[in-house]
Amino acid sequence: MKAAIVGASGAVGQELLRVLEQRNFPCDELLLFGSPRSAGSKYTFKGKELEVKLLQHNDDFKDIDFAFVSAGASTSREFADTITKHGTIMIDNSSAFRMDEDVPLVVPECNAEDALNAPRKIIANPNCTTIMMVVVLKPIEQLSHIKDIHVASYQSASGAGASAMAELQEQYCQLTRGEEPTVSKFAYQLAYNVIPQIDVFTDNDYTKEEMKMFNETRKILHSDVKCSATCVRISSLRSHSEAVWFTTEKKLTAEQVREALKKAPGVSVQDDPASKTYPMPLFTAGKDDVYVGRIREDISRENGITLWLSSDQIRKGAALNAVQIAEYLIGR
């Protein structure tokens, strides 16, 4: 079996290298592809040094079984036919194809079987904030249909890539030295700040990031649920968090929700207010699961539940989810 990473030098590409090695992904050969800027870079995988090849419109993907693509939506659109024309399964981390009817949008804990129907040989990885939320909501949906969701996200700098993480770190250093901070990746200084905008605004004054949560949740859960989101960039380095409020058709107790989540794949419950036990980005970074706490009945709405979750956006929110999709297909 042969696999490839497109966008190997980026934050998600580097995490894909780590995840594939840590999970002992069953490929005999791994190829790395990138832009002219990253071509020629070298990385180690399973003790071997691999060199990044220039991504081109040629036959380089012939005989490759899986291509993990994380190089941005424009690159995914441009090279999709090149990558898939010989039968390669393209697992795409961008927003390019997520809402296309003939492209499955997959979170293995929720709708793995959708990956079996990919007529274009493209499977889309959802947005990171959506992935984290639906992993938690799926086992609750099985108890009672979720009618509506309100969510506020608290998204770390890592969501904007490796250069954004570096900029945040540099801003703190510059401010400590009394210097004017460099502002490039975000609309405003992120250090000591929160920015209530992720991606551009749409006609309804929700951002694209917020509309992704509305549309992608419905597609993944095969549901008519409506999700209203406010997505906020915060000055943590890695791992996103979300405060989620939702209502169900039947009344559920907090204990019913807690017990369902304890049994759910990909979920770890950390919920003990008496001992101040709850998930935080400081401790969820680098972990595979979505961590959940602050589970309680919503005192403002009938049949309402509210909870808090945190998960590593680069791992489960991107690289790990993509690898799990490939593992599911291999298993089938």
Buried (B, 14 or more C-beta within 10 A) or exposed (E): BBBBBBBBBBBBBBBBBBBBBEEEBEBEEBBBBBBEEBBEEEBEBEEEEBEBBBBEEEEBBEEBBBBBBBBBBEBBEBBBEBBBEEEBBBBBBBBBBBBEEEBBBBBBBBBBEBBEEBEBBBBBBBBBBBBBBBBBBBBBBEBBBBBBBBBBBBBBBBBBBBEBBBBBEBBBEBBEEEEEBEEEBBEEBBBEEEBEBBBEEEEEEBBBBBBBBBBBBBBBBEBEBEBBBBBBBBBBBBBBBBBBBBBBEEEBEBEBBBBBBEEBEBBBBBBEEEEEEBBBBEEBBEBBBBBBBBBBBBEEBEBBBBBBBBBBBBBBBBBBBBBBBBBBBEEE
